Amino acid sequence: MTIAFQPGMETELSTLHTPEAIRLRLRESLRPSLIRDAILGATDGCVTTFAVVAGAIGGDLPAKVVIILGCANLMADGFSMAASNFLGARTQNEELEEARAEEGRHIDGVPEGEREEVRQIFSAKGFSGAELESVVAVITADRSRWVDTMVTEELGLHNRDAKPLRAATVTFASFCVSGLFPLAAYLVPGVPGDWRFRASCAATAITFAGIGYFKGAILNRPRWKSACLTLLLGGGAAVSAYGVGFGLKSLMGLP
């Protein structure tokens, strides 16, 4: 398939592939991405908070109860999600640390066996003969490089440390900021009671679409397709929550 370059694209690609630009990009790639944490936190914050609002309205609960439940959800669920992300990142680091220690023990105990593993790994990549032996010699000449290679190539682990506290902070912040939008109509004075839930629905829909659009822009994916998909998934959760609240109200015979 032939790729048609748009005007200016060749120049832009050349700029991105200078030695210094490549060096900087490779260094940046070693840093854990926070996009996943931000998108996950924002999506969950909007979904769960609006689910609380929709469930409460479906159950015909007063506005004060909606505010209390919504704010409680922001703090409790946001903290829970941040804590889970923190522990997940810690576990990832511990797994990587143990894998490095284990590979180090293998290298110390059976160096020839580990050297053969390197040989077979790079043979499968197309190296052979003197070229293959040169690659094996360079990698196994440095113990740290050797361990890194085995962790990445043999075990398939990302050989970089996660940042648990930063991941948890980003998750909590994006959760709380996103979760405020469904509650805004109830927190801002002066909004007529009949319009609060409609305003909350509109704010939530815009937030869902905005999260999807932002994700598409950051990851260079179709932006409106990503926005519509996020809106569809979030809207499904919201409708379900409203239906549960309305259904329970009817089953319990509440007025």
C-alpha positions in Angstrom: 0.0 0.0 0.0 1.4 3.4 -1.0 1.1 6.2 1.6 0.3 9.6 0.1 2.2 12.3 2.0 0.4 15.5 2.5 2.2 18.9 1.9 4.6 19.6 4.6 4.5 16.1 6.0 7.9 15.1 4.6 9.5 18.1 6.2 7.8 17.4 9.6 8.9 13.7 9.5 12.5 14.8 8.7 12.5 17.2 11.7 11.2 14.4 13.9 14.0 12.0 12.8 17.1 14.1 13.4 19.6 12.4 15.8 18.7 14.8 18.6 15.0 14.4 18.1 15.2 10.6 18.1 17.4 10.7 21.3 14.8 12.9 23.1 11.9 10.8 21.8 13.5 7.5 23.0 14.2 9.0 26.4 10.6 10.2 26.7 9.3 6.7 25.7 10.9 5.3 28.9 8.6 7.4 31.1 5.3 5.9 32.1 2.4 7.4 30.2 -0.3 9.1 32.3 -2.9 9.2 29.5 -4.4 5.9 30.6 -4.7 7.0 34.2 -6.3 10.3 33.2 -8.8 8.8 30.7 -9.7 6.0 33.1 -10.2 8.3 36.0 -12.2 10.9 34.0 -14.5 8.2 32.4 -15.2 6.4 35.7 -15.7 9.7 37.5 -18.3 10.9 35.1 -20.0 7.4 34.8 -20.3 6.7 38.5 -21.3 10.2 39.6 -24.0 10.5 36.9 -25.1 6.9 37.8 -25.6 8.1 41.4 -27.5 11.2 40.2 -29.6 9.2 37.7 -30.4 6.4 40.2 -31.4 9.0 42.8 -33.6 10.9 40.4 -35.1 7.6 39.1 -36.0 6.8 42.7 -37.5 10.3 43.1 -35.1 11.3 45.9 -34.8 15.0 46.9 -32.1 17.3 45.4 -30.2 17.4 48.8 -29.9 13.7 48.8 -28.6 13.8 45.2 -25.9 16.3 46.3 -24.9 14.2 49.3 -24.7 10.9 47.5 -22.9 12.5 44.5 -20.3 14.2 46.7 -19.8 11.1 48.8 -19.3 9.1 45.6 -16.7 11.6 44.3 -14.6 11.3 47.5 -15.1 7.6 48.3 -15.0 6.1 44.8 -12.3 8.5 43.6 -10.1 7.6 46.5 -10.8 3.9 46.0 -9.9 4.1 42.4 -6.7 6.1 43.1 -5.7 3.6 45.8 -6.3 0.7 43.4 -4.2 2.3 40.7 -1.5 3.1 43.3 -1.4 -0.6 44.4 -1.5 -1.8 40.8 1.5 0.4 39.9 3.4 -0.8 43.1 2.6 -4.4 42.1 3.9 -3.8 38.6 7.2 -2.4 40.0 7.5 -5.3 42.4 6.9 -7.8 39.6 9.6 -6.1 37.5 12.0 -6.0 40.4 11.5 -9.7 41.1 11.9 -10.6 37.4 15.2 -8.7 37.2 16.4 -10.4 40.4 15.4 -13.8 39.0 17.1 -13.2 35.7 20.2 -12.0 37.5 20.3 -15.3 39.5 20.0 -17.2 36.2 22.9 -15.3 34.6 25.1 -15.9 37.7 24.1 -19.6 37.9 24.0 -20.7 34.3 25.6 -18.0 32.2 26.0 -20.3 29.2 22.4 -21.2 29.2 21.3 -17.6 29.4 23.8 -16.7 26.7 22.1 -19.4 24.5 18.7 -17.8 25.2 20.0 -14.5 24.0 21.4 -16.2 20.9 18.1 -17.9 20.1 16.0 -14.8 20.7 18.1 -12.7 18.2 18.3 -15.6 15.8 14.5 -15.5 15.6 14.8 -11.8 14.8 16.9 -12.7 11.7 20.5 -12.4 12.9 22.9 -15.2 12.0 26.5 -16.1 11.8 29.2 -13.7 12.9 26.6 -10.9 13.2 24.6 -12.9 15.7 27.6 -13.8 17.8 28.6 -10.1 17.8 25.1 -9.1 19.1 25.3 -11.8 21.8 28.8 -10.7 22.8 27.7 -7.0 23.1 24.6 -7.8 25.2 26.2 -10.3 27.5 29.3 -8.1 28.1 27.3 -5.9 30.4 25.3 -7.6 33.2 22.7 -4.8 33.5 22.1 -4.8 29.8 21.9 -8.5 29.8 19.2 -8.5 32.5 17.3 -5.8 30.7 17.3 -7.8 27.5 16.0 -10.9 29.2 13.3 -9.1 31.1 12.1 -7.4 27.9 12.6 -10.1 25.2 12.1 -13.3 27.2 9.5 -12.3 29.8 7.8 -9.6 27.7 7.7 -7.0 30.5 8.0 -3.3 30.1 11.4 -2.6 31.6 10.5 0.7 33.2 9.3 1.6 36.7 5.8 2.9 37.1 5.2 6.0 39.3 2.5 4.8 41.8 1.9 8.2 43.6 1.8 10.1 40.3 -0.6 7.6 38.7 -2.9 7.7 41.8 -2.9 11.5 41.9 -3.7 11.8 38.2 -6.5 9.2 38.6 -8.0 10.9 41.6 -7.8 14.4 40.1 -9.3 13.5 36.7 -12.0 11.4 38.5 -13.1 14.4 40.7 -12.9 17.0 38.0 -14.9 14.9 35.5 -17.4 13.8 38.2 -18.3 17.4 39.1 -20.0 18.0 35.8 -23.0 15.7 36.4 -23.4 17.4 39.8 -22.9 21.0 38.6 -26.6 21.7 38.0 -27.4 20.7 41.7 -24.4 22.6 43.2 -25.0 25.9 41.3 -27.8 27.9 42.9 -30.6 29.3 40.8 -31.1 26.3 38.4 -34.9 25.5 38.4 -35.7 22.1 39.9 -37.3 20.8 36.8 -34.2 21.6 34.7 -31.6 20.3 37.0 -31.7 16.7 35.8 -31.9 17.8 32.1 -28.9 20.1 32.7 -27.0 17.2 34.4 -27.8 14.9 31.4 -26.5 17.5 29.0 -23.4 18.3 31.0 -22.7 14.5 31.3 -23.1 13.9 27.6 -20.8 16.8 26.7 -18.2 15.5 29.2 -18.4 11.9 27.8 -17.9 13.2 24.3 -15.1 15.5 25.4 -13.2 12.7 27.1 -13.5 10.6 23.9 -12.5 13.4 21.7 -9.5 14.2 23.8 -8.5 10.6 23.8 -8.8 10.4 20.0 -6.7 13.6 19.7 -3.9 12.4 22.0 -3.7 8.9 20.5 -4.1 10.1 16.9 -7.4 8.2 16.4 -10.6 9.4 14.7 -11.7 12.0 17.2 -15.5 12.0 16.6 -15.6 8.3 16.4 -13.9 8.1 19.8 -16.2 10.8 21.2 -19.4 8.9 20.0 -18.1 5.6 21.4 -17.4 7.1 24.8 -20.8 8.8 24.8 -22.5 5.6 23.9 -20.9 3.5 26.6 -21.3 6.2 29.3 -24.9 6.8 28.2 -25.6 3.1 28.6 -24.4 3.1 32.1 -26.5 6.2 32.9 -29.7 4.7 31.5 -29.1 1.5 33.4 -28.7 3.4 36.7 -31.8 5.5 36.1 -33.8 2.3 35.3 -32.6 0.6 38.5 -33.6 3.6 40.6 -37.0 3.8 38.9 -37.6 0.1 39.1 -36.7 -0.2 42.8 -39.0 2.7 43.5 -41.9 1.0 41.8 -41.2 -2.4 43.4 -41.0 -0.9 46.9 -44.3 1.0 46.3 -42.8 4.4 47.0 -44.9 7.4 46.0 
